[in-house]
Amino acid sequence: MDKPIAAIFDMDGVLVDTYQAHFRSWLEMAASEGLPFSEEEFAPTFGRTSREIIAHFWGENRYNDARIAELDRRKEAAFRRVIADHFPAMPGAVDLLRSLHKAGFRLAVGSSGPPENVQVVVDKLAARDLFGAIVTGADVTRGKPAPQVFLLAAERLGVPPPRCAVIEDAAVGVAAANAAGMTSVGLVSTGRTREELAAAAAVVGSLSEISPSLLRNLIASRP
């Protein structure tokens, strides 16, 4: 019997192009508090949990943990309102998930987002039956570049890390996958460049460039 093999997908910028939705919801939350926030500050935050971002930018000597949690909930509720109006699924996402599932890959989502966000995306993609595990920011204590989210996904799938490939669009996500001992594939999505993802084992410009054979070969060629 073949050893199990897995593909773990980040959500934002990989399964759905949420760049603008997240930016708009951050601006809304920041403006309601009279806080400064720019796209230059926003762009590097992908892959981190909202509570980490709030604490980083505005937490010191301003908000306690309870208030940070409240702002986190407000920001993510705003995000879900924005994305409900327009759901920008990444081209080829569902086709890739189905082809990997058919080829015997065990699939998981490994996202820093809250479970409510992940649920919306998975349901909109009509892909819940394809995933053997879904890990969200609520399941971990440290966001990317810490490897916790991917290690937990692999554990839930029952696949050892060296047999897992991670598809990510953020440098911190690639770093997390590499730290987990997994094969990383960088996807150039909105706001990202190939240079940012250079630490990945492979960098692609679209999901259509990824196939079961590519991931198998990348996993097999790990040192």
Stockholm file with secondary structure:
# STOCKHOLM 1.0

chainA/1-223         MDKPIAAIFDMDGVLVDTYQAHFRSWLEMAASEGLPFSEEEFAPTFGRTSREIIAHFWGENRYNDARIAELDRRKEAAFRRVIADHFPAMPGAVDLLRSLHKAGFRLAVGSSGPPENVQVVVDKLAARDLFGAIVTGADVTRGKPAPQVFLLAAERLGVPPPRCAVIEDAAVGVAAANAAGMTSVGLVSTGRTREELAAAAAVVGSLSEISPSLLRNLIASRP
#=GR chainA/1-223 SS CCCCCEEEECSBTTTBCCHHHHHHHHHHHHHHTTCCCCHHHHGGGTTSCHHHHHIIIIITTTCCHHHHHHHHHHHHHHHHHHHHHCCCBCTTHHHHHHHHHHTTCEEEEECSSCHHHHHHHHHHHTCGGGEEEEECGGGCSSCTTSSHHHHHHHHHHTCCGGGEEEEESSHHHHHHHHHTTCEEEEECCTTCCTTTTTTSSEEESSGGGCCHHHHHHHHHTCC
#=GC SS_cons         CCCCCEEEECSBTTTBCCHHHHHHHHHHHHHHTTCCCCHHHHGGGTTSCHHHHHIIIIITTTCCHHHHHHHHHHHHHHHHHHHHHCCCBCTTHHHHHHHHHHTTCEEEEECSSCHHHHHHHHHHHTCGGGEEEEECGGGCSSCTTSSHHHHHHHHHHTCCGGGEEEEESSHHHHHHHHHTTCEEEEECCTTCCTTTTTTSSEEESSGGGCCHHHHHHHHHTCC
//
